[in-house]
């Protein structure tokens, strides 16, 4: 598991170097999840000085409403935004958290990594 965690960590660095934030964040989260099963083992390959971009306040607000089961149209009406703006904020949140769907968003928000 430790080798898998280190491999995922290396993948995160490689994705980061080429500018693929979504894949880098997903690989970093995978590395963290694998590393937690290694009973506190820490190696230089698992050290990450860069933290994924946090969600903006609006990204977080829209993501939380989406997690409550609200449709994009309902979120747009509630916040006086267009549906396209809501979709854009959800896409920003997906990219920053390394996920591709509302289901992935729920996992990312629930996990500590």
Secondary structure, DSSP 8 states (H G I E B T S, - for coil): -HHHHHHHHHHHHHHHHTT-HHHHHHHHHHHHHHHHTTTT---GGG----------HHHHHHHHHHHTT--HHHHHHHHT--HHHHHHHHHHHHHHHT-SSHHHHHHHHHS--
